């Protein structure tokens, strides 16, 4: 169970981003996580670093991040 938590520890904080990107978080959590980490350039399973970079990126330009997330998610799912 801890692997599940680590992988998605930041998801609860970005529900509004998933909503804007029209990404429904279901069984694809691992795939969504990989896409986000790829966009951010963060190593897999490093949740604190992912959350830190995600906050920076979305603070600078949330709409650009959402656009990139939609684009990359569509390619990878």
WOVENCOR-V666337 format. One record per pair of residues at least 4 apart in sequence whose ideal C-beta (glycine too) atoms are under 8 Angstrom apart, sorted by the first residue. I is the first residue (numbers start at 1). J is the second residue. Records with the same first field share a line. If there is no record, write none. Layout:
# WOVENCOR-V666337
I->J / J
This chain:
# WOVENCOR-V666337
1->5
2->6
3->7 / 45
4->8 / 29
5->9
6->45 / 47
7->29 / 30 / 33 / 45 / 47
8->12 / 29 / 33
9->47 / 51
10->14 / 47 / 50 / 51 / 54
11->15 / 18 / 25 / 29 / 32 / 33
13->51
14->18 / 54 / 58
15->19 / 25
16->20
17->21 / 58 / 62 / 65 / 66 / 69
18->23 / 24 / 25 / 32
20->66
21->66 / 69 / 70 / 73
22->70
23->32 / 69 / 70 / 73
25->29 / 32
28->32 / 77
29->33
30->34
31->35 / 73 / 76 / 77
32->36 / 73
33->37
34->38 / 44 / 76
35->39 / 69 / 72 / 73 / 76
36->40 / 50 / 54 / 69
37->41 / 42 / 43 / 44 / 50
38->72
39->57 / 65 / 68 / 69 / 72
40->50 / 53 / 54 / 57
41->53
42->46 / 49 / 50 / 53
43->49
46->50
47->51
48->52
49->53
50->54
51->55
52->56
53->57
54->58 / 65
55->59
56->60
57->61 / 65
58->62 / 65
60->64
61->65
62->66
63->67
64->68
65->69
66->70
67->71
68->72
69->73
70->74
71->75
72->76
73->77
